[in-house]
Amino acid sequence: MLDAEIEPKPEGWIQDNAGVLDANRSESLQERMTQTHAATGVTVHVVTYESLSEPELASSRAAQLLEVWTDADHGGLLVYVENPPRLAVATTRTATMEDEEGTLRTIAQNGNTRLDAGGNPAQILRETALELDYLLRAIYDRQQTGFFVKYPLRILVMGAGALVAMLIAILATSQARHHNIFGRVLTFQERPAVQRLGGNRTGGHSAVRSF
């Protein structure tokens, strides 16, 4: 359980409760995330808190906020807690499953390593948010490329295979017809001359035959 109710979704992409980001950093992040969402539908939110009752609640808070705030297939939410400094990242199930390199799982870990080393929280928060935005967009783009390239190519290959099979069948049928006609001509020419002329050896006359 969390020590606070889930707050309403903000109008923008950033809810800086702890006042970590200055105006320039906040505006640049807002602009970047707006562009990403307009181009791909990917959503990225950033939320900061002065403190939570327990540091490990940051991950739970990120997951619950993401579940409430986004219905996108590719979405992420970054939580920063000021005291003690801690980052947590949550991503949608679709994005996590399509993250073949497992890069999303290392974003918070890398940020927390920098925080533990005494790095600037505002700078680390901004850079981590941009990294999350970049990775989610890259995963989305890769998924779209796979759909529009892999599957049409597969259909094209299947179509080419069917066309080759059809051409082989036509060629085989043509050869069979040629063989039958050639065989009938040989059979006709191999018959005795008197039979080809419609007669017989005894002087009688046989019925006309069609070939």
Order of alpha helices (4+ residues) and beta strands (2+ residues): beta-alpha-beta-alpha-beta-beta-alpha-alpha-alpha-alpha-alpha
